[in-house]
């Protein structure tokens, strides 16, 4: 966690802050954010979810027949063969 001081600036009738590029990149913030208040704090976070767009990417992979398994899930080791009970 890092702490940075910045000035609150006038933007028309509102106020704004400048967020350093390194913090925007670290928090994966692009064009849109979510603002949340917690007691006397303002929380600014990316509005994008971590796996946003994965569903459509997986669907496209399936349509292009690119969804083959890379790892053989049938491989077993000595523990799997001798000791594990299913």
C-alpha positions as CSV (number, residue, x, y, z in Angstrom):
1,X,0.0,0.0,0.0
2,X,1.3,3.4,-0.9
3,X,0.3,6.9,0.2
4,X,0.4,9.9,-2.0
5,X,-0.7,13.5,-1.2
6,X,-2.4,15.4,-4.0
7,X,-4.4,18.7,-4.3
8,X,-8.1,18.8,-4.8
9,X,-8.7,21.0,-7.8
10,X,-11.7,22.9,-9.2
11,X,-13.3,21.5,-12.3
12,X,-16.3,23.7,-13.0
13,X,-18.7,23.5,-10.1
14,X,-17.1,20.2,-8.9
15,X,-13.8,19.2,-7.5
16,X,-11.3,16.6,-8.8
17,X,-8.0,15.0,-8.0
18,X,-5.1,13.9,-10.3
19,X,-4.1,10.3,-9.8
20,X,-0.5,9.5,-10.8
21,X,-0.1,7.1,-13.7
22,X,1.8,4.5,-11.7
23,X,-1.2,4.2,-9.3
24,X,-3.7,3.9,-12.2
25,X,-1.7,1.1,-13.7
26,X,-1.2,-0.7,-10.3
27,X,-5.0,-0.6,-9.7
28,X,-5.9,-1.4,-13.4
29,X,-7.9,1.8,-13.7
30,X,-8.6,2.9,-17.3
31,X,-11.7,5.0,-18.1
32,X,-14.2,4.3,-15.5
33,X,-14.1,3.9,-11.7
34,X,-16.5,3.1,-8.8
35,X,-16.6,5.5,-5.9
36,X,-17.6,4.3,-2.4
37,X,-17.7,6.0,0.9
38,X,-16.7,4.2,4.1
39,X,-17.2,6.3,7.2
40,X,-14.9,9.4,6.5
41,X,-13.0,7.7,3.6
42,X,-13.5,7.8,-0.2
43,X,-12.6,4.5,-1.9
44,X,-11.9,4.7,-5.7
45,X,-11.6,1.4,-7.5
46,X,-11.7,0.0,-11.0
47,X,-15.2,-0.8,-12.3
48,X,-13.8,-3.7,-14.4
49,X,-13.9,-7.1,-12.9
50,X,-10.8,-9.4,-13.0
51,X,-12.2,-11.9,-15.5
52,X,-14.3,-9.5,-17.5
53,X,-14.8,-10.7,-21.1
54,X,-13.6,-14.3,-20.4
55,X,-17.0,-15.8,-21.3
56,X,-17.0,-14.3,-24.8
57,X,-13.4,-15.2,-25.3
58,X,-14.0,-18.8,-24.3
59,X,-17.1,-18.9,-26.6
60,X,-15.0,-17.6,-29.5
61,X,-12.2,-20.2,-28.8
62,X,-14.9,-22.9,-28.9
63,X,-16.3,-21.7,-32.2
64,X,-12.7,-21.7,-33.7
65,X,-12.1,-25.1,-32.2
66,X,-9.2,-23.7,-30.1
67,X,-10.5,-25.1,-26.8
68,X,-8.5,-28.3,-26.7
69,X,-6.9,-29.5,-23.4
70,X,-3.2,-28.6,-23.1
71,X,-2.7,-30.8,-20.0
72,X,-3.5,-34.4,-20.1
73,X,-6.0,-34.7,-17.2
74,X,-5.8,-38.5,-17.3
75,X,-2.2,-38.7,-16.1
76,X,-1.8,-40.2,-12.7
77,X,1.0,-40.6,-10.3
78,X,1.8,-43.3,-7.7
79,X,-0.3,-41.7,-5.1
80,X,-3.3,-41.5,-7.4
81,X,-2.9,-45.1,-8.6
82,X,-2.2,-46.8,-5.2
83,X,-3.4,-44.7,-2.3
84,X,-6.3,-42.4,-3.3
85,X,-9.8,-43.7,-2.9
86,X,-12.5,-42.4,-5.2
